[in-house]
């Protein structure tokens, strides 16, 4: 049963978008743009992982940092007392569409002085209906202006899973509202025997029927871009979180999109650009000068964001999604990862899913930006032990009675960073050609001798074999010795990383070769 909301000075319940616009217009940090939408410049520019605590008296039951129930009770009481003096906004809806067995009621209860956050959240929730029940609601209690003295940066996020409530203190970044509900939902999904994935979803028409693609990737590594990039007039369904259930069915979570805006170019991302330049959208921490929007200015942060409802763009009906056909594991690397690799077994798929290799972006804050990371499942929001994700993925694949392909796809570079002469960037058109080739089954493959997965010998639309087979780039540049050293180092580092995950099926570890 969901907790009772604390009493407030006043509560505005489920206001319209227009009512929320009127409140946002009064915010001193809000600016009306040339497109008629609002951009709000907030203090916090990314998620506050270091200030996030799971409430439990058994810290050995989780891999994340914890707070005792006694300490949590003190902070909750302090927040409740603060709310008693505040004007609040309550927005209610659903995570998941109406026919989804994974649908949950959800709500955010937040200070009215930060009305851009409930406005953005309202665009992501599916609409409340007559069946909505507050006793079943995943709840976010959010006070962006209440300091959490003594905690990192005087900020605090507490996750009380038994009572299904997340409390947020002194953070005005919208992402904490979005992930506050989804994080609790993901844990609940795991309890149902399914796997929640940090994943986009799209439907690609082919001569062989529609193909449902899942795209997992750390925030900022191309997940949303890949989801919205069109192949054969493909349609997006979801850009961030989905549930994969036994048998292969997949279910979406949100009725809108929270997209990164830096470098947003209508030539390469016309759908997202078009949606975020409409009056109905909301922007956060985007550079705006005298109303003019500059999506390429990162002087304040490279983690500018925006929300828009899916109804504002062509999209596939999430109620009709059905079974997933293939999974793309995005990897933003800068050395020997090929443009695409095909996994040869469920265990190998789970191994690369567990590795979650990528280059961190500003979405994870300064601690991650520009650094090489390994984040299992590319999901930093999983509250249990990471090995449980890898084992569950194998279970999900083994439960399918059809061919489910899993691919590693690079969105970075081969041969080194942009400061390395002769290195090559894997561009959006390359990635799009790869996705199209996977969906249509037109890629030709061979086994990679070093890693055991399959690499492409040809992809329609890509005429540079060095992007598909980095070894050939290193050979052509007289860097074969460097390539061999990198292979050896990567294998050793992967073995060391996987050895840390006690409980992971041994055959998953062995699948790395």
C-alpha positions in Angstrom: 0.0 0.0 0.0 1.3 3.4 -1.0 2.0 6.0 1.8 -0.2 8.9 2.5 1.0 12.2 1.1 2.1 14.8 3.7 -0.2 17.8 4.3 0.7 21.0 2.5 -0.3 24.6 2.6 -2.1 24.0 -0.7 -2.2 21.3 -3.4 -2.9 21.8 -7.1 -4.1 18.4 -8.3 -3.4 17.3 -11.9 -3.2 20.7 -13.5 -3.3 21.0 -17.3 -0.2 21.7 -19.3 -1.5 25.3 -19.8 -1.9 25.8 -16.0 1.6 24.5 -15.5 2.9 26.9 -18.3 1.4 29.8 -16.3 3.2 28.7 -13.2 6.5 28.2 -15.1 6.2 31.7 -16.6 6.6 33.1 -13.1 9.8 31.2 -12.4 12.8 33.6 -12.5 15.0 30.9 -14.1 12.5 30.2 -16.9 12.8 31.8 -20.4 10.3 31.8 -23.2 12.1 30.7 -26.4 11.7 31.6 -30.1 9.6 28.4 -30.4 7.1 29.4 -27.8 8.2 26.8 -25.3 10.0 27.4 -22.0 13.6 26.6 -21.1 14.4 26.4 -17.4 18.0 26.8 -16.2 18.4 24.7 -13.1 21.2 24.4 -10.4 21.7 20.7 -10.8 22.8 19.6 -14.2 22.8 15.8 -13.9 21.6 12.9 -11.7 23.0 12.9 -8.2 24.2 9.4 -7.8 26.5 10.2 -4.9 23.6 11.6 -2.9 21.3 8.6 -3.6 20.6 6.0 -0.8 18.5 2.8 -0.6 16.6 2.6 2.7 17.4 -0.7 4.4 18.8 -2.1 7.7 20.6 -4.8 5.7 23.3 -3.1 3.7 24.7 -6.5 2.5 21.4 -7.1 0.6 22.3 -4.6 -2.1 25.2 -3.2 -4.1 24.3 0.5 -3.7 24.9 2.8 -0.8 22.3 2.6 2.0 20.6 4.5 4.8 19.1 3.0 7.9 15.4 3.1 8.4 15.9 5.2 11.6 17.9 7.8 9.7 15.5 7.8 6.9 12.6 8.4 9.3 14.2 11.5 10.5 14.8 12.9 7.0 11.2 12.0 6.0 9.8 13.8 9.0 11.9 16.8 8.2 10.6 16.9 4.6 7.0 16.5 5.8 7.4 19.4 8.1 8.8 21.5 5.3 6.0 20.6 2.9 3.4 21.7 5.5 4.5 25.3 4.7 4.6 24.9 0.9 2.3 25.1 -2.1 2.5 21.8 -3.9 1.6 20.3 -7.2 0.4 16.7 -7.6 0.6 14.9 -11.0 -0.8 11.4 -11.3 -0.6 8.9 -14.1 0.8 5.5 -15.1 4.1 3.9 -16.0 3.1 1.7 -18.9 0.1 1.7 -21.3 -3.4 0.4 -20.5 -3.0 -3.2 -21.7 0.4 -3.8 -20.2 0.7 -6.4 -17.3 3.7 -4.3 -16.2 1.6 -1.1 -15.8 1.8 0.7 -12.4 0.1 3.8 -11.1 2.6 6.6 -10.4 2.6 10.1 -9.0 4.9 13.0 -8.2 4.2 15.5 -5.4 6.4 18.6 -5.7 6.8 22.2 -4.8 4.8 24.5 -7.1 7.7 26.8 -7.4 9.4 24.2 -9.6 6.4 23.5 -11.9 8.5 22.7 -14.9 9.2 19.3 -13.3 5.6 18.2 -13.0 5.0 19.6 -16.4 7.7 17.4 -17.9 6.7 14.4 -15.8 3.1 14.7 -17.0 4.2 14.4 -20.6 5.9 11.1 -19.7 3.1 9.5 -17.7 0.3 7.6 -19.5 -3.0 9.3 -18.6 -4.8 8.6 -15.3 -8.1 6.8 -15.7 -11.0 5.6 -13.6 -9.0 2.5 -12.5 -6.1 4.6 -11.1 -5.6 3.8 -7.4 -3.4 5.8 -5.1 -2.9 2.8 -2.8 -1.0 1.2 -5.7 1.0 4.3 -6.8 4.7 4.5 -7.0 5.3 7.9 -5.3 7.9 10.6 -5.6 7.9 13.3 -2.9 10.0 16.1 -4.2 11.2 19.2 -2.5 13.8 21.0 -4.8 14.4 23.8 -2.3 14.7 21.9 1.0 18.4 21.4 1.8 19.6 18.0 3.0 22.3 19.2 5.5 25.1 16.8 6.0 24.6 14.9 2.8 26.8 15.2 -0.3 26.2 18.6 -1.8 23.4 19.1 0.7 21.3 16.9 -1.7 19.5 13.7 -1.0 17.5 11.0 -2.8 16.1 8.2 -0.6 14.6 5.0 -2.1 12.2 3.3 0.2 11.3 0.2 -1.8 8.9 -1.6 0.7 6.7 1.5 0.8 7.4 2.4 -2.9 8.3 6.0 -2.3 11.3 8.0 -3.4 12.0 11.3 -1.6 14.1 14.0 -3.3 15.7 17.0 -1.4 17.4 20.1 -2.8 17.7 18.9 -6.4 15.9 20.7 -9.3 17.0 18.4 -12.1 14.0 16.8 -13.8 15.8 13.5 -14.2 15.3 12.7 -10.5 11.5 12.8 -10.9 11.7 10.6 -14.0 14.0 8.0 -12.5 12.4 8.2 -9.1 9.4 6.3 -10.4 11.2 4.2 -13.0 13.8 3.0 -10.5 11.1 1.6 -8.2 9.2 0.2 -11.2 12.3 -1.7 -12.4 12.8 -3.4 -9.1 9.1 -4.4 -9.0 9.4 -5.8 -12.6 12.3 -8.0 -11.4 10.1 -9.3 -8.7 7.6 -10.3 -11.4 10.2 -12.6 -13.0 10.9 -10.1 -15.9 13.8 -7.9 -16.7 13.6 -4.1 -16.9 16.1 -2.7 -19.3 17.6 0.7 -19.8 16.5 0.5 -23.4 14.8 2.3 -26.2 12.4 0.4 -28.5 11.4 0.9 -32.2 9.5 -1.0 -34.9 11.2 -1.4 -38.3 9.2 -2.5 -41.3 10.9 -5.0 -43.6 9.8 -7.3 -46.4 9.8 -10.1 -43.9 7.5 -8.2 -41.5 7.9 -5.7 -38.7 11.0 -6.1 -36.6 11.0 -4.9 -32.9 14.4 -3.6 -31.9 15.6 -2.9 -28.4 18.5 -0.5 -27.8 20.3 -0.5 -24.5 22.9 2.1 -23.7 24.2 4.4 -21.0 22.6 7.9 -21.1 24.2 10.1 -23.7 25.7 7.3 -25.8 23.1 7.3 -28.6 20.2 5.3 -27.3 17.6 8.0 -28.0 19.2 8.9 -31.3 19.3 5.3 -32.5 15.7 4.8 -31.4 14.5 7.8 -33.4 16.7 7.4 -36.4 14.5 6.1 -39.2 15.1 2.9 -41.2 12.4 1.9 -43.7 10.1 4.5 -42.1 10.6 2.9 -38.7 8.7 4.3 -35.8 9.8 4.8 -32.2 7.9 3.4 -29.2 10.1 4.2 -26.2 13.4 5.9 -25.6 14.5 4.8 -22.2 13.1 1.9 -20.1 11.2 -1.3 -21.2 10.3 -4.6 -19.6 11.3 -7.9 -21.3 9.2 -10.7 -20.1 9.2 -14.5 -20.4 8.6 -15.6 -24.0 10.0 -12.3 -25.5 7.2 -9.9 -25.2 8.3 -6.3 -24.5 6.4 -3.5 -22.7 7.0 0.2 -22.8 6.9 2.6 -19.8 6.5 6.2 -21.0 4.2 8.2 -23.2 6.8 10.8 -24.0 10.6 11.3 -24.4 13.3 12.9 -22.3 16.0 13.6 -24.9 19.5 15.0 -24.7 19.8 18.2 -26.8 23.5 19.0 -27.2 24.4 18.9 -30.9 20.7 18.4 -31.9 20.8 18.7 -35.6 17.7 18.6 -37.8 19.7 17.0 -40.6 20.5 13.9 -38.5 17.8 13.9 -35.8 14.8 15.6 -37.5 12.1 13.9 -35.3 13.6 14.9 -32.0 14.5 18.4 -33.3 11.1 18.9 -34.6 9.4 17.8 -31.4 11.6 20.0 -29.1 11.0 23.1 -31.2 7.3 23.0 -30.6 5.4 25.1 -28.1 4.3 21.9 -26.3 7.8 20.8 -25.4 9.9 21.7 -22.4 13.6 22.4 -22.3 16.0 22.2 -19.4 19.5 23.7 -19.3 19.6 24.4 -23.0 21.5 27.6 -24.0 19.0 30.3 -24.7 19.9 34.0 -25.4 17.2 36.5 -25.9 14.8 33.7 -26.7 17.1 32.1 -29.4 18.0 28.5 -28.8 21.5 27.2 -29.4 21.6 23.4 -29.2 25.4 23.4 -29.8 26.3 25.7 -26.9 27.6 23.6 -23.9 29.1 26.5 -21.9 26.7 25.8 -19.0 26.4 22.0 -19.5 26.5 19.4 -22.2 23.6 17.7 -20.5 20.8 20.0 -21.8 17.5 18.1 -22.0 14.0 18.3 -23.3 10.7 16.5 -23.0 7.9 16.1 -25.5 4.8 13.8 -25.7 4.8 10.9 -28.2 1.5 12.2 -29.6 3.5 15.1 -31.1 5.5 12.8 -33.4 4.8 9.7 -35.6 5.2 6.7 -33.3 4.2 3.0 -33.0 1.3 2.2 -30.7 2.9 0.8 -27.6 -0.2 -1.3 -26.9 0.7 -3.4 -30.0 4.4 -3.9 -29.6 4.5 -7.7 -29.2 7.7 -9.7 -29.2 11.2 -8.2 -29.5 13.3 -9.5 -32.5 16.7 -8.2 -31.6 18.7 -6.3 -29.0 21.5 -3.7 -29.6 24.0 -3.1 -26.9 25.5 0.3 -27.5 29.2 0.8 -26.8 30.8 4.3 -27.2 34.4 3.2 -27.3 37.5 4.6 -29.1 39.8 1.7 -29.9 39.1 -1.9 -31.2 35.3 -2.3 -30.8 33.8 -2.9 -34.3 30.9 -1.0 -35.7 28.8 -4.1 -35.1 29.3 -7.6 -33.7 26.8 -10.4 -33.5 26.6 -12.6 -30.4 26.8 -16.3 -31.0 25.0 -17.6 -27.8 22.7 -16.4 -25.0 25.7 -16.6 -22.6 27.9 -14.5 -24.8 25.0 -12.0 -25.2 24.7 -11.8 -21.4 28.5 -11.4 -21.0 28.6 -8.3 -23.2 25.4 -7.1 -21.6 27.1 -7.4 -18.2 30.3 -5.7 -19.4 28.2 -2.6 -20.4 31.3 -0.9 -21.8 31.2 2.7 -22.8 32.6 6.2 -22.5 30.8 8.2 -19.8 29.0 11.4 -20.7 27.8 14.5 -18.9 24.5 12.7 -18.1 26.3 10.9 -15.3 27.9 14.1 -14.0 31.6 15.1 -13.8 32.5 11.7 -12.2 31.6 9.9 -15.4 32.0 12.4 -18.2 34.8 11.3 -20.6 35.9 8.3 -18.6 35.8 4.7 -19.7 33.1 2.8 -17.8 31.7 -0.6 -17.3 28.1 -0.5 -16.2 26.3 -3.8 -16.2 23.3 -3.7 -18.4 24.2 0.0 -19.1 21.7 0.4 -16.2 23.0 2.5 -13.3 19.5 2.4 -11.7 19.4 -1.3 -10.8 19.1 -1.7 -7.1 20.0 -5.3 -6.7 23.2 -7.2 -7.5 24.3 -6.8 -11.1 24.9 -10.5 -11.7 21.1 -10.9 -11.4 20.6 -8.9 -14.6 23.0 -11.1 -16.6 21.4 -14.3 -15.3 17.9 -13.0 -16.0 18.8 -12.0 -19.5 19.9 -15.6 -20.3 16.6 -16.8 -18.8 14.6 -14.5 -21.0 16.4 -15.5 -24.2 16.1 -19.2 -23.3 12.4 -18.7 -22.9 11.9 -17.6 -26.5 10.8 -20.0 -29.1 12.2 -17.9 -32.0 15.5 -16.5 -33.1 16.4 -13.5 -31.0 19.5 -11.7 -32.1 21.8 -9.8 -29.8 24.4 -7.3 -31.2 27.1 -5.1 -29.9 27.0 -1.8 -31.7 29.7 1.0 -31.4 28.6 4.6 -31.4 32.2 5.9 -30.9 35.4 5.6 -32.9 37.9 3.0 -34.1 41.6 3.5 -33.9 41.6 6.1 -31.1 40.1 9.3 -30.0 39.6 12.3 -32.2 43.1 13.5 -31.4 44.6 10.3 -32.9 45.5 10.8 -36.6 43.9 8.2 -38.8 41.2 7.2 -36.3 37.6 7.1 -37.6 34.3 8.1 -36.2 31.3 5.8 -36.5 28.7 8.4 -37.6 25.0 8.3 -37.4 24.6 7.2 -41.0 26.9 4.3 -40.3 24.8 3.3 -37.3 21.6 3.6 -39.2 22.9 1.4 -42.0 23.8 -1.2 -39.4 20.4 -1.2 -37.8 18.7 -1.4 -41.2 21.0 -4.3 -42.2 20.3 -6.2 -39.0 16.5 -5.8 -39.4 16.6 -6.9 -43.1 19.2 -9.7 -42.6 21.5 -8.3 -45.2 24.7 -8.2 -43.3 27.4 -10.8 -44.0 29.4 -12.2 -41.1 32.5 -14.0 -40.1 33.9 -15.1 -36.7 36.4 -12.7 -35.1 39.5 -14.7 -34.2 40.3 -12.7 -31.1 36.9 -12.4 -29.4 34.7 -15.2 -30.8 31.8 -13.0 -31.7 30.9 -12.5 -35.4 32.0 -9.3 -37.2 30.6 -7.9 -40.4 32.4 -8.5 -43.7 29.9 -6.2 -45.5 27.0 -3.9 -44.6 24.8 -2.3 -47.3 25.5 1.4 -47.1 28.9 1.2 -45.5 31.9 1.1 -47.8 34.7 1.4 -45.2 35.7 -2.1 -43.9 37.9 -0.5 -41.3 34.9 0.7 -39.4 33.5 -2.9 -39.4 36.9 -4.6 -38.7 39.2 -2.3 -36.7 42.0 -4.8 -37.0 42.4 -3.9 -40.6 42.6 -0.2 -39.7 45.5 -0.9 -37.3 47.2 -3.2 -39.9 46.9 -0.5 -42.6 48.5 2.1 -40.4 51.3 -0.2 -39.2 49.8 -0.5 -35.7 49.4 -4.2 -35.6 51.5 -4.5 -32.4 49.4 -1.9 -30.7 46.2 -3.8 -31.7 47.6 -7.0 -30.3 48.5 -5.2 -27.0 45.0 -3.7 -26.8 43.3 -7.1 -27.4 45.4 -8.7 -24.6 44.7 -5.8 -22.2 41.0 -5.7 -22.9 40.6 -9.4 -22.4 42.5 -9.3 -19.1 40.5 -6.3 -17.8 37.2 -8.0 -18.8 38.2 -11.2 -16.9 39.0 -9.1 -13.9 35.8 -7.2 -14.0 33.6 -10.3 -14.5 35.3 -12.1 -11.6 33.9 -9.5 -9.3 30.3 -10.6 -10.0 29.9 -13.6 -7.7 26.7 -15.3 -8.5 27.0 -14.9 -12.3 26.5 -18.1 -14.2 30.0 -19.6 -14.9 29.0 -20.2 -18.6 28.5 -16.4 -19.0 32.0 -15.7 -17.8 33.4 -18.4 -20.1 31.6 -17.0 -23.1 34.0 -14.1 -23.3 36.7 -16.6 -24.5 
